[in-house]
Amino acid sequence: MPLVIALWALAHAACDNDGSPEQPPATPGWQALGPPGMDGPVTALAVYRERLIAAGEFSYAGGTAAAGVAEWDGGRWNALGEGLSWRGGIPRVSAMTVYENALIVCGTFDAAGGEPIEDLARWDGTDWTALGSGTDGWISGLTVYQDELIAGGRFDSIGGIGAPSIARWNGEAWHPLESIEEEGGYSIAALGVHGGDLIASTATGSMEWFGPRGIYRWDGLSWSRLGGALEDSSSFWWIGSLTSFEDRLVAGGLFDDLEGRRASCLAAWDGSSWGPIGAGVSSLNSQHGPSVSALASRPGALIVGGTFDHAGSVPAAGLARWDGAAWSGFGEILTPPLGREYASVLAVLCLDDRLYVGGSFRLFADPPCAHIACWRD
């Protein structure tokens, strides 16, 4: 498998939601959401107070100034207050979820709503506030487990308390979780919930390079490893997303081997061992993929997003669907954005018969729309 330089922290799709956003017109197929879309990649999607929320690395949404995060009201994009800002350039959101009737975002920023808030912020529908005093590193993943907010990334402390790379917020303060590995120096690459347990994947290294570690389960008392490590022949390895499909835990990222068996960027845990999902995904362009960055599921379908041009033998421009037996695509309508050679899907969100997709792409439609789109069955 080729060495692919990617920021996995931008590729999380695990987004909780409460309610459904305003629906686009009831026409099957692809639909633009607020052309011309965003001026930069969309990396996370969620539903908050019955509105679709898109976040990423952008300054404008549908022509409206919206720094890093925007709300779709069914007809146009709106900013969330003053949004996010970063003294180093355009703010970047890596993950997003909903907790205690508030939208939680994490990423690279040093202000939210004009207030000095670093890397982790809470939006209550009116104002941006901080969750504690921040971290000494960075946060890349968020999820909700047993009525608590879980944050993972690469840090030694959060909110002033020692917590190696993973911590829980109970609505008032941060608390550590038991260390996943005895050896330090690891990062949390992805978080999810499966079968009532918290799932976390770990990696060695920084946001630009990763080495293999493992995938772990927290049952409320202790961590246990799920099988062996997933490997990549290039020594560049990461898990970008976790989800559940047909009672199995699915992991997607950049790897080509699991426990001695061929698996191209996708693997499923059946409770005792890892196995491939079909032939996985592939890319004819060895410089740009393959990798899987986003996963979601609905009855009878696993949705896979990333950087690839085939799923099994089926042409698929960064987005494909697995029904448990075979792959299918969504048409070759997601094209590379201006100035790029390939399209990448970085976030997916399923709601009823609709699939919302965010990433780095252009929707080839009339009118065209960048980085955000909706598919309707």
C-alpha positions in Angstrom: 0.0 0.0 0.0 1.4 3.5 -0.8 2.4 6.0 1.7 -0.4 8.5 2.0 0.1 11.7 3.9 -3.2 12.6 5.5 -4.5 14.4 8.6 -6.6 11.7 10.1 -7.8 14.2 12.8 -9.9 15.8 10.0 -11.7 12.7 9.2 -14.1 11.8 11.9 -17.7 10.9 11.1 -19.0 9.8 14.5 -21.5 12.5 15.1 -24.5 12.3 17.5 -27.7 14.0 16.6 -31.1 14.9 18.1 -33.8 15.4 15.6 -33.7 15.9 11.8 -32.8 19.0 9.8 -35.0 20.6 7.3 -35.2 18.4 4.3 -34.0 19.3 0.7 -36.5 18.8 -2.1 -37.9 15.2 -2.3 -36.1 14.4 -5.6 -34.0 11.2 -5.7 -30.3 11.5 -6.4 -27.7 14.2 -5.6 -28.7 17.7 -4.4 -26.6 20.7 -3.7 -26.9 22.4 -0.3 -26.6 26.1 -0.6 -24.5 26.6 -3.7 -21.6 27.5 -4.1 -21.0 25.4 -0.9 -18.0 26.0 1.3 -14.6 27.6 0.5 -12.8 24.7 2.2 -13.2 21.1 3.3 -16.1 19.9 5.5 -14.7 17.4 8.1 -17.6 16.8 10.5 -21.4 16.7 10.3 -24.1 16.6 13.1 -27.7 17.5 13.8 -28.4 20.0 16.5 -31.9 21.3 17.3 -33.2 19.9 14.1 -30.7 21.7 12.0 -27.8 20.2 10.0 -24.4 21.4 11.3 -21.3 21.3 9.0 -17.9 22.0 10.4 -14.4 22.0 8.9 -11.7 24.2 7.6 -13.7 27.0 5.9 -14.5 30.7 6.2 -17.7 30.9 4.1 -20.7 28.7 3.7 -23.1 29.3 0.8 -21.6 32.8 0.4 -22.2 33.6 4.1 -19.3 34.3 6.4 -19.2 31.3 8.8 -15.8 30.6 10.4 -15.3 26.8 10.8 -18.9 25.9 11.5 -22.3 26.6 9.9 -25.9 25.7 10.3 -28.3 24.7 7.4 -31.9 26.0 7.9 -33.3 24.2 4.9 -32.7 27.1 2.5 -29.4 28.7 3.4 -26.3 28.5 5.6 -26.0 30.6 8.7 -23.1 31.3 11.0 -23.1 30.2 14.7 -22.5 33.5 16.3 -19.0 34.8 15.6 -17.9 31.2 14.9 -14.3 30.1 15.5 -11.0 31.8 14.8 -7.3 31.0 14.9 -4.3 33.3 14.9 -2.5 30.9 12.6 -5.0 31.1 9.8 -8.3 29.4 9.0 -9.8 27.5 12.0 -10.2 23.8 11.6 -12.7 21.4 13.3 -11.7 17.8 13.6 -14.7 16.3 15.4 -18.2 17.3 16.6 -21.0 15.9 18.7 -24.0 16.8 20.8 -24.0 16.6 24.6 -26.5 17.9 27.1 -28.4 19.9 24.5 -25.2 21.7 23.4 -23.0 21.3 20.3 -19.4 20.4 21.1 -16.6 21.0 18.6 -12.9 20.3 18.8 -10.0 21.1 16.5 -7.5 23.9 15.9 -8.7 27.3 17.0 -7.9 29.8 19.8 -11.2 31.7 20.0 -14.9 30.9 19.8 -17.5 33.6 19.7 -14.8 36.2 20.1 -13.7 34.7 23.4 -10.3 33.1 24.1 -11.3 29.4 24.0 -8.7 26.9 22.7 -9.4 23.7 20.8 -12.6 22.7 22.5 -15.8 24.7 22.7 -19.5 24.4 23.5 -22.4 26.1 21.6 -25.7 26.3 23.4 -27.6 27.9 20.5 -26.8 31.4 21.6 -23.2 31.6 23.0 -19.9 29.9 22.8 -18.3 28.8 26.1 -15.3 26.7 27.2 -15.3 23.2 28.8 -12.7 23.7 31.4 -9.2 25.2 30.8 -8.2 23.2 27.7 -5.4 20.7 27.1 -1.7 20.7 26.8 -1.9 18.9 23.5 -4.7 18.4 20.9 -8.1 16.7 20.7 -9.1 14.7 17.7 -12.2 12.7 18.7 -15.4 13.1 20.6 -18.3 10.8 21.6 -20.9 10.3 24.3 -20.7 7.2 26.5 -22.9 6.5 29.6 -24.1 10.1 29.7 -20.6 11.6 29.7 -18.7 13.4 27.0 -15.5 11.5 26.0 -12.6 13.4 24.4 -9.5 11.7 22.9 -6.4 12.9 21.2 -2.8 13.5 22.3 -2.4 15.2 25.6 -1.2 14.7 29.2 -3.7 16.9 30.9 -7.1 18.5 30.3 -8.9 21.0 32.4 -6.0 21.0 34.8 -6.1 17.3 35.6 -3.7 14.5 34.5 -5.3 12.4 31.8 -3.2 10.6 29.2 -4.8 11.1 25.8 -8.4 10.3 26.9 -10.8 11.9 29.5 -14.5 12.2 30.4 -16.6 15.3 31.1 -19.6 14.8 33.4 -21.1 18.2 32.7 -19.2 20.0 35.4 -15.5 18.9 35.3 -13.0 16.7 33.5 -12.0 13.3 35.0 -9.3 10.8 33.7 -10.1 7.4 32.3 -7.8 4.5 33.0 -4.8 4.6 30.7 -5.3 2.5 27.7 -1.7 1.3 27.4 1.0 0.9 29.9 3.6 2.6 27.6 3.0 6.2 27.1 3.4 8.3 23.9 0.2 7.1 22.1 -2.6 9.1 20.5 -6.3 8.4 20.3 -7.0 8.2 16.6 -10.8 7.5 16.7 -13.6 7.0 19.2 -16.9 5.2 19.0 -19.5 3.2 20.9 -20.4 -0.4 20.1 -22.4 -3.0 22.0 -22.7 -0.7 25.0 -18.9 -0.4 25.2 -16.6 2.6 24.5 -14.2 1.8 21.6 -10.9 3.6 21.0 -8.1 3.2 18.4 -4.6 4.2 19.3 -1.6 5.1 17.3 2.0 6.1 17.9 3.3 9.5 16.6 2.1 13.0 15.8 -0.7 14.3 13.6 1.5 13.9 10.5 2.8 10.4 11.1 1.4 7.3 12.8 2.6 3.8 13.7 0.4 0.8 14.6 -0.9 0.3 18.1 -4.4 -1.3 18.5 -8.2 -1.0 18.9 -9.5 -1.3 22.5 -12.8 -1.7 24.3 -13.7 0.0 27.6 -16.6 -1.9 29.4 -16.9 0.7 32.2 -14.3 -1.0 34.4 -11.2 -1.8 32.3 -9.7 -1.7 28.8 -9.2 -4.8 26.7 -7.6 -5.1 23.3 -9.7 -6.4 20.3 -7.5 -8.9 18.5 -4.1 -8.0 17.1 -2.8 -4.8 15.4 -3.9 -3.7 12.0 -0.8 -3.2 9.8 0.2 -1.3 6.8 3.2 -2.4 4.6 4.4 1.2 4.4 4.5 1.6 8.2 2.0 4.5 7.9 -1.1 3.4 9.7 -4.3 4.9 11.2 -7.9 4.3 12.0 -10.0 7.3 10.9 -13.5 6.1 11.8 -15.5 3.5 13.8 -19.1 2.5 13.5 -21.5 -0.5 14.0 -23.0 -2.5 11.2 -25.1 -5.7 11.5 -23.9 -6.3 15.1 -20.2 -5.9 14.1 -17.7 -3.2 14.8 -16.3 -1.7 11.7 -13.0 0.1 11.5 -11.9 2.2 8.5 -8.5 3.9 7.9 -5.2 3.2 6.2 -4.0 -0.4 6.5 -3.8 -3.4 4.3 -3.4 -6.3 6.7 -5.1 -7.6 9.8 -3.9 -10.5 11.8 -2.2 -11.9 8.7 -5.2 -11.5 6.5 -5.5 -9.1 3.6 -7.9 -6.2 4.3 -7.8 -3.0 2.3 -8.7 -0.1 4.6 -11.8 -1.8 6.1 -12.2 -4.4 8.8 -15.0 -5.8 10.9 -14.9 -7.3 14.4 -17.4 -10.1 15.0 -16.7 -10.5 18.7 -13.7 -12.8 18.4 -11.7 -11.9 15.4 -11.2 -9.3 12.7 -12.2 -10.0 9.1 -12.2 -8.0 5.8 -15.3 -6.4 4.2 -15.4 -7.7 0.7 -12.3 -6.7 -1.2 -12.2 -3.3 0.6 -11.4 -0.1 -1.3 -8.6 0.6 -3.8 -7.2 3.4 -5.8 -5.6 3.3 -9.3 -3.7 6.5 -8.5 -1.1 5.3 -6.0 -0.3 8.8 -4.9 -3.8 9.5 -3.5 -5.1 6.6 -1.6 -6.7 4.4 -0.8 -7.9 5.3 2.6 -11.2 5.4 4.5 -12.0 8.5 6.6 -15.7 8.3 7.3 -18.2 5.5 8.2 -21.9 5.5 8.9 -24.6 2.9 8.8 -28.4 2.5 8.3 -30.5 -0.7 8.0 -29.0 -2.8 5.2 -26.2 -0.4 4.3 -22.7 0.5 5.5 -21.7 3.9 4.0 -17.9 4.3 3.4 -16.2 7.6 2.6 -12.6 8.4 1.9 -10.0 8.7 -0.8 -10.4 5.9 -3.3 -11.8 5.2 -6.8 -13.1 1.6 -6.4 -14.9 -0.4 -3.8 -14.3 -4.0 -4.7 -14.5 -3.9 -8.5 -17.1 -1.1 -8.5 -16.1 2.4 -9.5 -16.7 4.7 -6.6 -15.4 8.3 -6.3 -14.6 8.4 -2.6 -18.1 7.1 -1.6 -19.5 3.6 -1.6 -22.2 1.4 0.0 -21.9 -2.2 1.2 -25.1 -4.1 1.7 -23.5 -7.1 3.5 -22.7 -9.0 0.3 -21.9 -6.5 -2.5 -20.6 -3.0 -3.2 -22.4 -0.2 -5.1 -21.6 3.4 -5.8 -23.4 6.7 -6.0 -22.3 7.8 -9.5 -19.2 9.6 -10.6 -20.6 13.0 -9.7 -18.2 13.9 -6.8 -15.2 15.4 -8.6 -11.9 16.9 -7.3 -12.1 20.5 -6.1 -10.4 23.2 -7.9 -6.6 22.9 -7.6 -6.7 19.2 -6.4 -6.2 16.0 -8.3 -8.7 13.8 -6.3 -11.9 14.0 -4.3 -12.1 12.9 -0.7 -15.2 12.3 1.5 -14.4 13.1 5.1 -17.8 13.0 6.8 -21.0 11.1 6.3 -24.3 11.3 8.1 -27.4 9.1 7.5 -30.9 10.4 8.2 -33.9 8.3 7.0 -33.6 8.2 3.2 -31.0 11.0 3.1 -27.2 10.8 3.2 -25.3 14.0 3.9 -21.7 14.1 2.7 -18.9 16.5 3.5 -15.3 16.5 2.4 -12.9 17.9 -0.2 -14.8 17.7 -3.5 -17.1 19.4 -6.0 -20.6 18.2 -6.7 -20.9 18.1 -10.5 -24.4 19.5 -10.7 -26.2 22.6 -11.9 -25.4 24.7 -10.0 -22.1 23.1 -8.7 -21.5 22.9 -5.0 -18.2 22.5 -3.2 -17.5 20.3 -0.2 -21.1 19.5 0.9 -23.9 17.6 -0.7 -27.0 15.5 0.0 -28.0 12.1 -1.6 -31.6 11.0 -1.5 -32.8 7.5 -2.3 
